[in-house]
Amino acid sequence: MPPADPLQEIESLREQLDSWNYRYYVLDEPSVPDVEYDRCMQRLLQLEARYPQSQRADSPSQRVGGQPLQQFRQVAHEVPMLSLDNAFSAEDMVHFNRRLLDRLSDGSDSLEFACEPKLDGIAVSLLYRDGLLQRGATRGDGATGEDITHNVRTIRSIPLRLRGGDCPTVLEVRGEIYMPRAGFEQLNARARERGEKTFVNPRNAAAGSLRQLDARITASRPLEMCCYGVGLVEGGVLPDRQASVLARLRDWGLKINPESAVVRGIDACNAYFDALALRRDSLPYDIDGIVFKVNELALQERLGFVSRAPRWAIARKFPAQEEITRLLDVEFQVGRTGAITPVARLEPVFVGGVTVSNATLHNSDEIERLGIQIGDSVIVRRAGDVIPQVVSVVLEKRPDSARAIQFPTRCPVCQSAIEREEGEAVWRCMGGLVCGAQQKAAIKHFASRRAMDIEGLGDKLVEQLVDEGLVDNVAGLYVLSRPQLLNLERMGDKSADNLLAALDASKQTTLPRFIFALGIREVGEATARNLARHFGNWAALASATEAQLLQVDDVGPVVADHLRQFFDSEASMAVVASLQQAGVSWPDIARQPEQDTPLAGQVWVVTGKLEAFSRDEAKARLQELGAKVAGSVSAKTTCLVAGPGAGSKLARANELGVEVIDEQSLLSLLATHGVDI
Ligand code: IVH
């Protein structure tokens, strides 16, 4: 029962919302569905409007303030915000360690280090007085920054009031505000759709989002803050180690990086670096290095500072994710749906851990936006698993010989007309199935591992089959004969037999794979899976009305329209019929609409090595079934999936009596819910 007294109800709503925020942003353990959160927030806003005397600046409803500012105010940092020395190799780290031990010269031969990922964002100071957020400021030049209080207040991982009653009277917390990769990609995708300017990288996006006079703009940007230390502290005592200080900040409601760890000795620091370097691409945010700090604060004090950096810390940097190279040429590729994509041919450059010689230029708008010419020096970025991007042109370096990029006026493969739909950025070849490029791309997609998984039918072979006129659509694959195959160059008896066997084996498939394999525009794996689960069988799907299609998760008007066009196309349906005639089949899926998210409300954790798929893929599948996937095991965890090599998470699960299953059981569970990997 809610309290009868409205002022009391307001207070309890605030507490509830603060606690949900803390669980979500700091502990990474969402505890309520969004609708429940929104419902409580609406109720709070309603009550606060009705009882203005209850207004308080630290209410969770008060994140976005009033009018935009006229200009930023300057803020002097009482304790300067310093920078860090850099290390670029394991050897540099050994020298760093030597300097520390020499300077301390107290006989110890190894030190304890706090290891913290170096987030690539904007350094910010938060000032709390009596537990209330008073001011947020940028680092600026370290001595003076800008007041961005109105903007930091909108970031939900930043508490407006610290938790617990035991924080110092004055507590200045420092950390990094950053934009997680997923949010960055979404933001840029939206900007691209609207023809607006995109951000070069998540760091620039974070900086741009904080440099806003209107907090409503900042509030609409997916920013987070991770804290890594303190500045001014008055009227309170902090623990005596860096890692314990961070743990205390977390208790007070601030987010700290879950990858942080304490190790002893410099070799362990280098091992930590190597281990995180391997996972760098799969982290949800960009990091540009690891910061190593002497853990004991008393030792930090003894070590002191040189000029603008502490002696007791160092940042070991990863190889750069942005490099400069030259644009040699632009080629135009025609994709499965006829989309014409300009691809930059680059002078090979080592960036983000691989040698890059091609990068997509997306479409003609992007070429215009970049103002790029052949011969230009360009900045190429490769971060995470994201395909390399040309992010900007270095105009100062443009040679006299630079020449404009000519966008084709007809399909470069089949010479058909090209068209651009109203409001769309891409040009498409109108040749459809006549276009060799589209035929090849459709067949390659159909054969690919996550679609029909036809082993041995690689890209080169598909090209040969189409070029020789043996196949022009996917159904043609299943009527290929042995003599036809043997006529192909470099095709021996054994390869031909293997390919025929693989084609035969691929006929037994699943509905989600089949839908995905058809290559319907905008229907990726996840949508295909949702469609299969929703309709259960092909006939129901193919005869669904637009309104019925729209009821499926992930399916909006555009996707529904593409689906209907596909089902209404006689040519497409003839191909499907031929496939079925050739023996392509799949089991229907039991329809359980009310169980569309059978794991809703459950919290899962995945650890150890998996065989059939990566941990990230496993997480994605669990999330599709409605589970929340957390990074650590707690009393809230419903189930832990543990592969070989599982360590502390497994131990913790056993300790808490949390259910533990292996990969096989996970696969069977997914299968029973129609989720295919
Ligand atoms: S400690 C006195 N720890 O790196 C120590 N800095 O060049 C000063 N940064 O702009 C900073 N992650 O914003 C520290 N875990 C971390 C960090 C970190 C990122 C940034 C920081 C500063 C730059 C230092």
Boltz pocket constraint, residues with backbone or C-beta under 6 A from the ligand:
constraints:
  - pocket:
      binder: B
      contacts: [[A, 81], [A, 82], [A, 83], [A, 84], [A, 85], [A, 116], [A, 117], [A, 118], [A, 119], [A, 120], [A, 122], [A, 123], [A, 124], [A, 139], [A, 175], [A, 176], [A, 228], [A, 229], [A, 291], [A, 310], [A, 313], [A, 315]]
      max_distance: 6.0
